[in-house]
Amino acid sequence: MKCPVCGAPDSRVLDSRPVDEQKSIKRRRECPVCLKRFTTYEVVDSVPLSVVKKNGEREFFDRHKLEAGIMKACYKRPVDAAEIATSIEAELTNSLLTEISAREIGEMVMERLRDVDAVSYVRFASVYREFKDVDTFIKEINDMIRGGKKK
């Protein structure tokens, strides 16, 4: 690491410690030429994830938008929407994809809700799949019951 004071091409690490919930590393350094000390932060360079919407538009992945949608479906239900959003975000981040369709993200949410809470699942599915009438609700519930999914 180049010294910010004298411009020497190298420096020595005196101390390292994780910061920001272990998402980055803080390093205390010393220049061997001028003996000045300085601090650097090392973080993982993440690739931004784009979401392709139904109409073809692209926007950056927004965890808060995902969590808000899940929270609406889980309103007054014993479901941790933040935990579901976090698990989906982690899966997407670990996949190293640069682009994903909104449809795929919706399917990921429905898969998790189906296993956790039937009411939240049906609420989310009704908006996500744009249910037009009561018969569509009944069909979805019957499919879920036949599949033997959890409550």
trRosetta pair geometry for C-beta under 8 A, 3 or more apart (Angstrom, degrees):
i j d omega theta_ij theta_ji phi_ij phi_ji
1 10 7.3 74 48 -152 46 37
1 11 4.7 -47 71 35 91 117
1 29 6.0 -72 71 -124 136 169
1 40 5.9 -102 -145 -44 159 160
2 7 6.4 -13 -180 -155 107 47
2 8 7.0 170 -155 83 60 44
2 9 5.8 -34 -104 -131 81 38
2 10 7.8 -15 -93 -51 42 21
2 11 7.5 62 146 -20 2 107
3 6 5.1 4 103 50 134 78
3 7 6.0 -56 71 0 87 9
3 8 4.3 38 11 43 127 86
3 10 8.0 4 -30 71 92 28
3 11 5.6 135 -72 -72 79 111
3 31 3.8 48 -106 -103 135 129
3 33 6.7 -123 -1 43 161 110
3 34 6.5 141 167 30 155 113
3 36 6.7 109 -164 61 116 109
3 38 7.3 142 -146 13 65 134
4 38 5.7 119 28 -106 114 169
5 31 6.4 -120 47 -8 112 157
5 34 5.5 -122 100 80 126 154
5 36 4.4 53 6 46 159 161
5 38 7.3 -172 -23 -44 101 128
6 31 6.2 134 34 166 112 158
6 33 5.5 -126 89 96 150 124
6 34 4.2 155 -23 -27 138 135
6 36 7.2 152 -10 16 99 124
8 11 7.1 117 91 -67 107 74
8 31 5.2 122 44 -161 132 109
8 32 6.9 -149 146 54 157 74
8 33 4.1 171 -74 9 147 135
8 34 6.9 -166 -15 -1 126 92
10 32 6.8 -3 94 19 96 117
11 29 4.3 48 140 172 131 124
11 30 6.3 163 -170 75 92 30
11 31 5.2 -53 -111 -91 94 55
11 32 7.1 -178 -126 -10 41 78
11 38 7.6 -59 -147 49 160 102
12 29 6.4 147 74 -158 41 74
12 30 5.1 -24 61 61 96 86
12 31 7.9 167 17 -94 80 10
12 32 6.0 87 -20 -55 112 95
13 16 6.1 7 177 -48 126 103
13 27 5.3 -58 -133 -167 104 117
13 28 7.4 100 -163 72 60 52
13 29 5.7 -43 -99 -99 48 78
14 28 4.6 -58 65 101 105 98
14 29 6.4 170 4 -107 89 20
14 30 5.5 70 -45 -14 118 106
14 37 7.2 -22 3 -132 148 114
15 27 7.1 164 86 -153 52 48
15 28 4.2 20 49 37 96 115
16 25 5.7 -1 -168 -180 101 114
16 26 7.1 158 -152 81 50 50
16 27 5.0 -11 -101 -103 82 79
16 28 7.7 -143 -65 20 41 70
17 25 7.1 157 78 -155 27 69
17 26 5.5 -17 63 58 80 96
18 22 4.2 2 176 -112 140 70
18 24 7.4 134 -156 80 61 39
18 25 5.9 -47 -100 -101 51 67
18 26 7.7 104 -165 14 6 80
19 22 7.8 132 52 -80 16 29
19 23 7.8 -61 95 53 55 67
19 24 5.5 -34 69 78 86 90
19 25 7.1 132 18 -123 83 17
19 26 4.7 55 -15 -23 130 111
19 41 7.3 -69 54 -130 132 106
20 23 4.6 -70 111 51 104 100
20 24 4.9 36 42 26 125 101
20 43 8.0 -5 60 -103 148 109
23 43 6.8 20 137 -135 82 93
23 44 7.3 -93 -177 18 73 103
24 41 5.4 18 161 -179 131 100
24 42 6.1 164 -166 80 79 48
24 43 4.2 -33 -106 -88 108 83
24 44 7.8 -133 -90 1 68 68
25 41 7.0 156 78 -158 47 53
25 42 4.4 -9 56 55 99 104
25 43 7.9 -172 22 -68 65 45
26 39 6.4 -12 -172 -169 93 110
26 40 7.7 159 -156 84 48 43
26 41 5.6 -22 -101 -103 63 76
27 39 6.9 153 80 -157 49 58
27 40 4.9 -14 61 62 102 90
27 41 7.5 178 18 -86 77 27
27 42 6.5 46 -12 -13 116 108
28 37 6.5 3 180 -175 91 112
28 38 7.9 170 -155 91 53 29
28 39 5.7 -29 -102 -100 60 77
29 37 6.7 161 86 -154 46 63
29 38 5.6 -21 65 66 96 74
29 39 7.2 159 18 -98 82 24
29 40 6.1 28 -8 1 127 107
30 35 6.5 -7 -177 -153 104 47
30 36 7.3 173 -149 88 61 33
30 37 5.0 -29 -96 -98 77 77
31 34 4.9 13 97 47 133 82
31 35 6.3 -86 75 -34 80 12
31 36 5.2 19 25 50 119 76
31 37 7.8 -143 6 -76 75 32
31 38 7.6 43 -31 7 97 105
32 35 7.6 23 -148 -76 18 58
46 93 7.0 -40 -143 -145 124 103
47 96 6.9 61 39 -156 135 65
47 98 5.7 -71 148 -100 126 87
48 60 5.7 -52 -179 -130 118 108
48 61 7.5 180 -178 24 70 92
48 98 7.5 51 82 -151 56 77
49 60 7.0 98 75 -161 56 65
49 61 4.1 9 87 -8 107 132
49 92 5.9 43 -123 156 168 119
49 93 7.5 -102 -37 -86 136 56
49 97 6.4 57 -126 93 103 86
49 98 6.5 -154 -115 -155 52 30
49 99 7.2 167 -164 -83 63 26
49 100 6.5 -3 -177 11 110 105
50 58 4.7 4 180 -173 121 113
50 59 7.0 146 -154 74 73 22
50 60 6.2 -57 -103 -99 58 44
50 61 7.1 -130 -95 -30 10 80
50 98 6.5 20 18 150 94 68
50 99 4.7 -17 67 -107 99 78
50 100 7.6 158 84 25 53 58
51 58 6.9 152 73 -153 43 60
51 59 5.7 -24 57 66 95 75
51 60 7.3 51 10 146 88 11
51 61 5.3 115 -37 -84 105 67
51 62 8.0 -79 5 10 138 75
51 99 7.8 166 -85 -155 18 60
51 100 6.1 -27 -111 74 63 78
51 101 7.3 79 -166 -159 66 16
51 102 5.4 72 172 -72 109 78
51 105 6.7 -20 -130 -15 119 144
52 56 6.8 -21 -171 -144 94 34
52 57 7.6 158 -153 82 52 36
52 58 5.6 -28 -97 -96 62 80
52 99 6.1 46 -30 -179 107 104
52 100 7.1 -156 17 99 86 28
52 101 4.8 -45 67 -106 101 63
52 102 6.6 -125 84 -12 48 78
53 56 6.9 -36 73 35 75 18
53 57 4.8 -3 41 62 120 85
53 58 7.3 -162 5 -83 83 27
53 59 6.8 38 -33 9 113 102
53 102 5.0 37 -116 -18 50 138
54 102 6.3 -69 -37 57 70 130
54 103 7.4 99 -85 -52 79 95
58 99 7.4 -48 -131 -130 123 108
59 62 7.3 -27 131 -17 113 109
61 66 7.8 4 -175 -33 85 125
61 89 7.8 143 151 -123 130 84
61 92 6.8 167 -137 136 163 154
61 100 7.7 39 -80 44 119 110
62 65 3.9 60 95 7 114 114
62 66 6.8 168 94 -12 62 82
63 66 5.5 -56 -152 37 36 114
63 67 6.1 33 153 -18 70 107
63 85 6.0 105 -172 165 84 115
63 89 5.1 15 -110 -90 112 139
64 67 5.7 -52 -142 39 32 110
64 68 6.2 37 155 -24 64 105
65 68 5.8 -50 -146 32 29 113
65 69 6.7 30 154 -17 61 104
66 69 6.0 -60 -157 34 30 110
66 70 6.5 23 152 -13 65 108
66 85 5.0 139 111 -133 106 102
66 88 6.5 -142 171 85 146 137
66 89 7.2 165 66 -61 155 95
66 105 6.9 -99 -113 174 115 129
66 109 7.5 -160 -165 -78 93 125
67 70 5.7 -57 -147 40 34 110
67 71 6.1 39 153 -25 68 107
67 81 5.8 108 -163 139 75 104
67 82 6.0 27 -139 -102 125 57
67 85 3.9 -16 -84 -73 84 166
68 71 5.6 -52 -144 34 30 114
68 72 6.7 36 155 -24 62 100
69 72 5.9 -49 -154 26 32 112
69 73 7.0 24 152 -11 62 105
69 109 7.3 -35 109 -134 116 166
69 124 7.4 82 153 -130 91 99
69 127 7.9 -154 -159 97 97 142
70 73 5.8 -60 -156 39 36 109
70 74 6.0 15 154 -4 70 117
70 81 4.1 153 114 -152 106 100
70 84 5.4 -171 -161 83 155 128
70 85 5.7 -151 23 -57 148 96
70 109 6.0 -139 -88 -146 100 120
70 113 7.6 -162 -140 -70 92 117
70 124 7.2 2 -118 -98 53 131
71 74 5.8 -69 -138 51 30 100
71 75 6.9 66 155 -66 63 72
71 81 4.3 147 -77 115 66 176
72 75 6.1 -13 -161 -34 32 110
72 123 7.5 -155 123 145 75 122
72 127 7.7 19 107 -7 129 163
73 77 8.0 -39 128 24 60 143
73 81 7.9 138 58 -106 84 116
73 113 6.6 -33 128 -120 141 152
73 120 4.8 87 139 -166 94 76
73 121 7.7 76 169 -67 129 14
73 123 4.2 156 -146 98 74 111
73 124 3.7 7 -114 -63 154 87
73 127 7.4 -125 -80 23 101 125
74 77 4.6 -112 -164 56 63 114
74 79 4.1 -111 -139 70 126 120
74 81 4.8 -166 41 -65 146 105
74 113 7.8 -135 -70 -120 97 111
74 117 7.0 92 -119 65 89 149
74 120 4.5 17 -92 -121 68 128
74 123 7.7 -175 -51 67 34 141
75 123 7.8 -146 28 174 90 167
77 117 5.4 109 167 168 131 159
77 119 5.8 -168 -107 83 132 117
77 120 4.9 -168 95 -59 168 107
78 117 7.0 166 65 -92 71 135
79 84 7.2 6 166 -25 105 130
79 113 7.4 24 -147 -125 155 81
79 116 5.6 95 -121 135 109 129
79 117 4.8 -95 -65 -1 123 145
79 120 5.2 2 -8 -48 160 163
80 83 3.8 45 111 9 118 118
80 84 6.8 154 96 -14 68 82
81 84 5.7 -56 -153 37 36 110
81 85 6.2 35 152 -17 69 107
82 85 5.7 -55 -146 40 32 111
82 86 6.1 35 154 -22 66 108
83 86 5.7 -53 -145 36 29 113
83 87 6.4 28 156 -19 63 105
84 87 5.9 -55 -149 35 30 108
84 88 6.5 26 154 -15 64 106
84 109 6.9 77 155 -134 124 73
84 112 5.1 143 -141 127 108 146
84 113 7.2 37 -134 -64 155 75
84 116 7.4 -100 -81 -1 122 161
85 88 5.9 -57 -148 39 31 108
85 89 6.1 31 154 -19 66 109
86 89 5.7 -54 -143 38 30 111
86 90 6.2 31 156 -20 64 107
87 90 5.7 -52 -145 36 30 112
87 91 6.4 33 154 -20 63 105
87 112 6.9 142 81 -112 132 148
88 91 5.7 -53 -148 35 32 112
88 92 6.3 30 154 -16 65 107
88 105 6.9 84 178 -151 133 83
88 108 5.2 117 -125 130 111 131
88 109 6.7 -9 -78 -74 153 71
88 112 7.2 -102 -59 -17 103 149
89 92 5.8 -57 -148 39 30 110
89 93 6.1 30 155 -19 66 109
90 93 5.7 -55 -143 38 29 111
90 94 6.1 23 160 -13 65 111
91 94 6.0 -60 -144 42 25 106
91 95 6.3 34 154 -32 62 107
91 108 7.1 -172 78 -152 146 141
92 95 5.7 -52 -149 24 30 116
92 97 6.5 -72 -163 45 73 113
92 100 6.5 -92 -133 -6 112 157
92 105 7.7 7 -77 -102 135 98
97 100 5.4 67 125 -54 148 99
100 104 5.2 -104 179 69 99 133
100 105 6.2 102 124 -47 122 94
101 104 4.8 101 62 0 83 98
101 105 7.4 -150 98 0 49 83
102 105 5.6 -54 -152 38 39 112
102 106 6.2 44 149 -22 68 105
103 106 5.6 -55 -149 36 30 114
103 107 6.5 32 152 -20 64 104
104 107 5.6 -51 -148 34 33 113
104 108 6.6 38 150 -22 63 102
105 108 5.5 -50 -152 31 35 115
105 109 6.6 36 150 -19 65 102
106 109 5.7 -52 -150 34 34 111
106 110 6.3 31 153 -17 66 106
106 128 4.7 151 -164 -152 126 128
107 110 5.7 -53 -144 39 33 111
107 111 6.2 40 154 -25 65 104
108 111 5.8 -52 -149 31 29 114
108 112 6.7 22 155 -13 62 106
109 112 6.1 -63 -155 39 30 106
109 113 6.1 22 155 -14 68 112
109 124 6.1 -134 130 176 116 149
109 128 7.5 -179 76 -80 123 152
110 113 5.7 -58 -139 43 31 108
110 114 5.9 40 158 -30 66 105
110 121 6.4 85 -153 -149 68 85
110 124 6.1 -166 -92 107 74 123
110 125 5.8 81 -122 -80 118 89
110 128 6.6 -129 -62 67 118 163
111 114 5.9 -50 -147 28 24 114
111 115 7.0 15 156 -10 57 107
112 115 6.1 -65 -158 39 32 106
112 116 6.2 12 155 -9 68 119
113 116 5.7 -70 -139 46 33 103
113 117 6.2 -56 -166 56 73 77
113 120 4.9 -127 -156 110 113 101
113 121 4.0 160 126 -87 103 73
113 124 5.5 117 32 24 173 145
114 118 7.5 39 -144 -104 48 56
114 121 4.6 95 -83 -122 53 144
114 144 6.8 -145 -143 -129 100 108
114 149 5.2 -69 169 -157 92 150
114 150 7.8 111 143 45 56 80
115 149 6.8 -105 -90 -160 44 100
115 150 5.8 51 -164 32 44 121
116 120 6.9 -27 91 59 102 134
116 121 7.7 151 58 -51 75 101
116 150 7.1 29 -77 88 7 126
117 120 4.1 55 92 19 116 113
117 121 6.4 175 91 -18 59 86
117 150 8.0 -39 -68 109 25 98
117 151 6.9 -8 -133 130 47 59
118 121 5.4 -56 -147 35 31 117
118 122 6.4 27 158 -17 67 104
118 141 7.9 72 176 -131 115 82
118 144 6.3 127 -138 149 104 146
118 149 6.8 135 -92 105 96 110
118 150 7.2 -151 -47 105 91 53
118 151 5.2 -68 -3 -158 114 42
119 122 6.0 -55 -149 36 30 106
119 123 6.4 31 152 -19 64 107
120 123 5.6 -54 -147 37 32 114
120 124 6.2 28 157 -16 66 107
121 124 6.0 -60 -149 39 27 106
121 125 6.0 24 156 -17 65 112
121 144 7.0 132 108 -116 139 146
121 149 7.8 -28 27 130 175 149
122 125 5.6 -54 -139 41 30 112
122 126 6.2 39 158 -30 64 104
122 137 6.8 63 -171 -150 116 87
122 140 6.2 135 -125 114 87 126
122 141 6.3 16 -103 -79 133 87
122 144 7.5 -88 -71 -14 96 159
123 126 5.9 -53 -152 26 25 113
123 127 7.2 11 156 -5 59 104
124 127 6.3 -67 -160 41 33 101
124 128 5.7 22 154 -13 72 120
125 128 5.6 -60 -129 48 30 108
125 129 5.3 0 179 9 71 116
125 131 7.4 62 123 -40 78 115
125 140 5.7 161 121 -164 145 150
126 129 7.0 -53 -118 52 14 88
126 131 4.4 -51 -144 13 72 128
126 136 7.9 122 -122 110 76 112
126 137 6.5 11 -99 -96 112 93
126 140 7.7 -152 -72 42 72 165
127 130 7.3 16 -177 -76 28 46
127 131 8.0 -38 -47 15 25 89
129 136 7.7 -164 112 169 118 127
129 140 7.7 159 58 -90 152 137
131 136 4.1 178 -146 101 92 133
131 137 5.8 69 -170 -59 154 74
131 140 7.3 -74 -92 -15 127 140
132 136 6.0 100 40 -13 66 145
133 136 5.6 112 60 2 63 98
133 137 7.8 -118 112 1 44 89
134 137 5.4 -51 -157 34 45 115
134 138 6.3 44 148 -20 73 104
135 138 5.6 -53 -147 37 35 112
135 139 6.2 37 154 -21 66 105
136 139 5.7 -51 -146 35 31 112
136 140 6.4 32 154 -19 63 106
137 140 5.9 -60 -152 36 29 110
137 141 6.3 24 155 -16 66 109
138 141 5.8 -57 -146 39 30 110
138 142 6.2 30 155 -18 65 108
139 142 5.8 -56 -146 39 28 110
139 143 6.3 32 154 -21 64 106
140 143 5.7 -52 -148 34 30 113
140 144 6.4 30 152 -19 63 106
141 144 5.6 -55 -150 36 32 112
141 145 6.3 32 152 -19 66 105
142 145 5.6 -52 -144 36 33 111
142 146 6.2 32 156 -17 66 107
143 146 5.9 -56 -146 40 28 110
143 147 6.2 28 153 -20 63 110
144 147 5.6 -58 -148 37 30 112
144 149 5.1 -63 -171 35 82 127
145 148 7.6 39 172 -68 34 34
145 149 7.8 -81 -81 34 22 84
